[in-house]
Amino acid sequence: MGKLRILGLFIVFYLWFGTTHAQYYDTFQRYGFSSVKEAADSLYVRLLDKEYRGVQVFTINYPSFIRETRKVDTVVPEQMIRGQYITYWSRCDRSFKKARKAVKKAGYSAKKCQQDTVLYYKNTGAEVTRAELYIQQKKGKGYLKFQLWRIEEKWYLTGKVEWVEVKPIKS
């Protein structure tokens, strides 16, 4: 009976440390965009989908994030980089969820909406580009503000995603 308890404890500890170790590494499939237009189209579809699907798949993967962080600061401990990484993709996902909620509350739907224009602005120095995706519907007009980070010929979502409702000017 004692051997069975030891075996049981061994299995529990193995599962505990195995799952903890597996959570540390990023195994989630990540997709980058080939252009800003492709990013705008993908976010437009995700924004007006009936079911919520997060945008974490459009963020950069952990090894590439470490590489990019080490280019700027080589002294930061890996635990700090891990925290920055989790903050990075969760900020993107949470802000997109908030923007999606605002769009749905305003009454926009995929059948009635029309994608209007995409404007993008390059930041000086950094490989980050700000973009605005304009969407119009009979009721109103608004735009989705987001930022893209260019790494190794791919664009990845970064920063906050915001929905801005455009109010018509009354004279």
C-alpha positions in Angstrom: 0.0 0.0 0.0 2.9 2.4 0.7 4.3 1.9 -2.8 0.9 2.9 -4.3 0.9 6.1 -2.3 4.4 7.0 -3.3 3.5 6.3 -6.9 0.4 8.4 -6.6 2.4 11.3 -5.1 5.0 10.9 -7.9 2.3 11.2 -10.5 0.7 14.3 -8.8 4.0 16.1 -8.6 4.9 15.1 -12.1 1.6 16.5 -13.4 2.0 19.6 -11.3 5.6 20.4 -12.5 4.8 19.3 -16.0 1.9 21.6 -16.4 3.8 24.5 -14.8 6.7 24.0 -17.1 4.3 23.8 -20.1 2.6 27.0 -19.2 5.9 28.9 -19.2 6.5 28.2 -22.9 4.4 29.8 -25.6 2.9 27.0 -27.8 0.0 29.1 -29.1 0.0 29.5 -32.9 0.8 33.1 -33.9 0.1 34.6 -37.3 1.6 37.8 -38.6 0.2 40.0 -41.3 2.0 40.6 -44.6 0.6 44.1 -44.9 -1.3 46.8 -43.1 -4.3 46.3 -45.4 -4.4 42.6 -44.5 -4.3 43.5 -40.8 -7.2 45.9 -41.2 -9.3 43.3 -43.1 -8.6 40.6 -40.5 -9.5 43.0 -37.6 -12.6 44.1 -39.4 -13.8 40.6 -39.7 -13.0 39.8 -36.1 -14.7 43.0 -34.9 -18.0 42.2 -36.6 -18.1 38.5 -36.0 -21.1 37.0 -34.1 -18.8 35.0 -31.8 -15.9 36.6 -30.0 -12.5 35.3 -31.2 -9.6 37.0 -29.5 -6.7 38.7 -31.3 -4.0 37.0 -29.3 -3.1 35.0 -32.5 -2.1 38.3 -34.1 0.5 39.2 -31.5 4.1 38.2 -31.6 5.3 34.9 -30.2 7.5 34.7 -27.0 10.9 33.9 -28.5 10.7 36.7 -31.0 9.5 39.1 -28.2 12.6 38.1 -26.2 14.9 38.7 -29.2 13.4 42.2 -29.8 13.6 43.1 -26.2 17.2 42.0 -26.0 18.1 44.3 -28.9 17.1 47.3 -26.7 18.1 46.1 -23.2 20.4 43.1 -22.6 20.4 43.3 -18.8 16.7 42.8 -18.0 16.0 39.4 -16.3 13.9 36.9 -18.2 11.1 37.0 -15.5 10.6 40.7 -16.3 10.5 40.1 -20.0 7.9 37.4 -19.4 5.8 39.8 -17.4 6.1 42.4 -20.2 5.1 39.8 -22.7 2.0 38.8 -20.8 1.1 42.4 -20.3 1.6 43.1 -24.1 -0.7 40.4 -25.5 -3.3 40.8 -22.8 -3.5 44.5 -23.3 -4.1 43.9 -27.0 -6.8 41.3 -26.3 -8.6 43.2 -23.6 -8.7 46.4 -25.5 -10.0 44.7 -28.6 -12.7 43.0 -26.6 -13.7 46.5 -25.2 -13.8 48.0 -28.7 -15.9 45.1 -30.0 -18.3 45.6 -27.1 -18.7 49.3 -28.0 -19.3 48.4 -31.7 -21.9 45.9 -30.8 -23.6 48.3 -28.4 -23.7 51.0 -31.1 -25.6 48.6 -33.3 -23.1 47.8 -36.0 -23.5 44.5 -37.8 -21.6 42.7 -40.5 -24.5 42.7 -42.9 -25.1 46.5 -42.8 -21.5 47.8 -42.3 -19.1 48.8 -45.0 -15.4 49.1 -44.7 -14.5 52.6 -45.9 -10.8 53.5 -45.8 -7.6 52.6 -44.0 -5.2 55.3 -43.0 -1.8 54.5 -41.5 1.0 56.7 -40.1 4.6 55.6 -39.6 6.3 56.6 -36.4 9.8 57.9 -36.7 12.5 55.6 -35.5 10.5 52.7 -34.3 9.0 50.0 -36.5 5.6 50.7 -35.2 2.8 52.0 -37.4 -0.5 53.5 -36.3 -3.5 52.7 -38.3 -7.2 53.7 -38.5 -9.8 51.6 -40.1 -13.0 53.6 -41.0 -16.3 51.8 -40.9 -19.6 53.3 -41.9 -23.2 52.2 -41.6 -26.5 53.9 -42.2 -26.8 55.0 -38.6 -23.3 56.3 -38.2 -19.6 56.2 -38.8 -16.6 55.4 -36.7 -13.1 54.1 -36.8 -10.9 51.5 -35.2 -7.5 52.7 -34.0 -4.7 50.2 -33.6 -0.9 49.8 -33.9 1.2 47.4 -35.8 4.7 46.3 -35.0 7.0 45.2 -37.9 9.4 42.4 -37.1 11.1 40.3 -39.7 8.9 41.3 -42.7 5.7 40.6 -40.7 3.3 42.9 -39.0 2.0 42.1 -35.5 -0.7 43.8 -33.4 0.6 45.9 -30.5 -0.7 48.5 -28.1 -4.3 49.3 -27.4 -7.2 48.9 -29.9 -9.8 51.6 -29.6 -13.2 52.3 -31.2 -13.9 56.0 -31.9 -17.5 57.0 -32.9 -17.6 59.9 -35.3 -20.4 62.3 -34.5 -21.9 64.3 -37.4 -21.4 68.0 -37.3 -24.8 69.8 -37.0 -25.0 73.3 -38.4 
